[in-house]
Amino acid sequence: MRLHVHDPIARAVIESAADAIVAVDHEHRVTVWNPAAERMFGWTAAEMMGRVPPIVPDELKAEHNAVQERLLTRRAGEGDSGRISIATRRFCRSGKLIDVRIDTSLLRDAEGVPLGWVGVYHPVEEDEVVQHHMAERARLVRRLNDIVADLNAELDLAVVLDRITAALIELTGADAAGFVRIEGERLRLVSMAGLPERVRGATADLRSSLVGDLLRTGKTVKLAGGERRLGDLIWSELPGLHTITLGLSFLQNRPYGALYALFSKRRPGHTELELLELLAGHAGVAVGNAVAFAEAVRQRAHERAVIDASADGIAVLDRDGLVCQWNPAATRLTGVPTEQVLGGPLPFDAPAPGSIRTLRLPSGVWLEVLAAEVAETDELVVDFRDVSEAKALEEAKDLFLATTSHELRTPITVVRGFASTLVNRWDELPDADRRSAVATIADRAESLSRLVEHLLLGSRAGADELAVTIDAFDLAHVITGVVAGFRSLSPLHRVELEIEPDLPSCQGDALATDIVLGQLLENAFKYSPDGGVVRVRAYCEGPDLIVTVTDEGIGIAPGDHERIFERFVQGEAGDRRRFGGIGLGLYIVKRLTEAQSGTITALPAAQGPGTCMRLTLRRTP
């Protein structure tokens, strides 16, 4: 059966008609394909029945859809009894395009329910009407192409959307236009023309909107007229609004938004619907370009912010090995400003990609440098950090081990030698020699004990584990006791003590202060090898208690008055090195003093080459 037409007369008329007649249902599947259609297009009715006919070129599908949508919404009595006539082109079976005029009508049943569409196809010659239609269509296509090219060249999303709405008014003659973006279950008006600025940003529910209706139909264009729902959202802001057309825009095959054309004066036809659908489709491409560009800019800005905020120095070298990025940390670490290094070589030799090297800058800063290659861009990312402290600590540890080994070797050798002598020659030695040997062993054991105590205190100080108890104590009593213990240690040294009368009590730790003063006196003796006077003074100065220990020794080299309180400084070369020690004593003094909220400074002696150690503690409130 070629035709599903039950009336024999109607069927005979259709089969004998000179013009091609094609009817389709709501799914665009063929229900009527008469012999004239077979002759015009080349497919038999048997081949076409129940199929979507492959006769509409891709570039004309929007026009085809617009005609059908316009017929569905045309009110009864609107010109030509609801028929739309267009001059266009269609494919035949050979692949050739033929010029035709199509009269399309809406098929309804006896109750007026739409059943589909029927088109009557007339072959046309190059008459004046067809020429005018084709020329006008060519003009619109050229203008649309110009607009699309302009849109695709713009990468600012807001500007793209504003140009889309302006272009829609130009192409369709609409009185206003807008673009709504789909945000989850809501719509947001993000661009408009011909509407008050105050409505920009207005929102509405997606499900109950015209966009929601359109999404549920599976189509891409819709026309709505009459009073129903035209007051929804913000479209009532256009006085006299009677018709709304809208087309969907897609981004990465997902609905991104919808383009609205609003009419309050003239009524739109199928041409306006076609242009709306085409522009909405191109809008998706333009929006996609703008969104991708904005994301690239955002990602680049994020990467730039991360690089700039990094504590590591970061440099990016292009494929020619020239610096194209240089973050603030790189300037801080190397001292080379950005404007000086950009476009030039790296100010130091980079390691091979994937490897790490440690190097020292002329400024003395040690850098650990890592390089990684970006294969996609042929760029080289160089990351570098300041490892001067770690390098200094590594060197200090090596020095500490060497110095400690040296300091331990002497007393151990002495103890072992005298102990061996006593064991092997006890009976041969007179009593005085035995006592002298035992005294020497005791003295060296005491030296070892002090050395171990310094090591333990230094370790705790370095780990911030020095425990002090802050309480009121009698500073004068502590000083007197410490001085008394040192007065009998050396016949070459004389200790003078001067304590201000009625010295207030001190707020701190008595035991820690005892250790501090003992170390200061021990240093005064050690670095005064020729003897002399060691003066100890204690007095009140405002809210503080001051204790000074002044010797007449070798003094401290200029520039070293702060450094001597660092760990292992004693282990360095110089005049002070010949007196032995591992360089922890004054470091412990500084940490114990600071634990009591006090300060310790080294000053040149007022007279002579000696040193004055000034200890400041808090007096009891």
HELIX and SHEET records of a PDB file:
HELIX    1   1 PRO A    8  SER A   16  1                                   9    
HELIX    2   2 PRO A   35  PHE A   41  1                                   7    
HELIX    3   3 ALA A   45  MET A   48  1                                   4    
HELIX    4   4 ASP A   58  LEU A   60  5                                   3    
HELIX    5   5 LYS A   61  THR A   73  1                                  13    
HELIX    6   6 GLY A   79  GLY A   82  1                                   4    
HELIX    7   7 GLU A  128  ALA A  153  1                                  26    
HELIX    8   8 LEU A  157  THR A  172  1                                  16    
HELIX    9   9 GLU A  197  VAL A  199  5                                   3    
HELIX   10  10 LEU A  210  THR A  217  1                                   8    
HELIX   11  11 TRP A  235  GLU A  237  5                                   3    
HELIX   12  12 HIS A  270  ALA A  309  1                                  40    
HELIX   13  13 PRO A  328  THR A  334  1                                   7    
HELIX   14  14 THR A  338  VAL A  341  1                                   4    
HELIX   15  15 SER A  388  ARG A  425  1                                  38    
HELIX   16  16 ASP A  431  GLY A  462  1                                  32    
HELIX   17  17 LEU A  475  ARG A  487  1                                  13    
HELIX   18  18 ALA A  510  LYS A  526  1                                  17    
HELIX   19  19 ARG A  563  PHE A  565  5                                   3    
HELIX   20  20 VAL A  569  GLY A  571  5                                   3    
HELIX   21  21 ASP A  575  PHE A  579  5                                   5    
HELIX   22  22 GLY A  585  ALA A  595  1                                  11    
SHEET    1   A 5 VAL A  30  TRP A  33  0                                        
SHEET    2   A 5 ALA A  20  ASP A  25 -1                                        
SHEET    3   A 5 PRO A 114  PRO A 123 -1                                        
SHEET    4   A 5 LEU A  97  ARG A 108 -1                                        
SHEET    5   A 5 ILE A  84  PHE A  91 -1                                        
SHEET    1   B 6 THR A 203  ASP A 205  0                                        
SHEET    2   B 6 ARG A 186  ALA A 193 -1                                        
SHEET    3   B 6 ALA A 176  GLU A 183 -1                                        
SHEET    4   B 6 ARG A 254  PHE A 263 -1                                        
SHEET    5   B 6 THR A 243  LEU A 251 -1                                        
SHEET    6   B 6 VAL A 221  GLY A 225 -1                                        
SHEET    1   C 5 VAL A 323  TRP A 326  0                                        
SHEET    2   C 5 GLY A 313  LEU A 317 -1                                        
SHEET    3   C 5 GLU A 379  ASP A 386 -1                                        
SHEET    4   C 5 TRP A 366  VAL A 374 -1                                        
SHEET    5   C 5 ILE A 356  ARG A 360 -1                                        
SHEET    1   D 6 ASP A 471  PHE A 473  0                                        
SHEET    2   D 6 CYS A 506  GLY A 508 -1                                        
SHEET    3   D 6 THR A 611  ARG A 619 -1                                        
SHEET    4   D 6 ASP A 544  THR A 550 -1                                        
SHEET    5   D 6 GLY A 532  GLU A 541 -1                                        
SHEET    6   D 6 HIS A 493  ILE A 499  1                                        
SHEET    1   E 4 ASP A 471  PHE A 473  0                                        
SHEET    2   E 4 CYS A 506  GLY A 508 -1                                        
SHEET    3   E 4 THR A 611  ARG A 619 -1                                        
SHEET    4   E 4 THR A 599  PRO A 604 -1                                        
END                                                                             
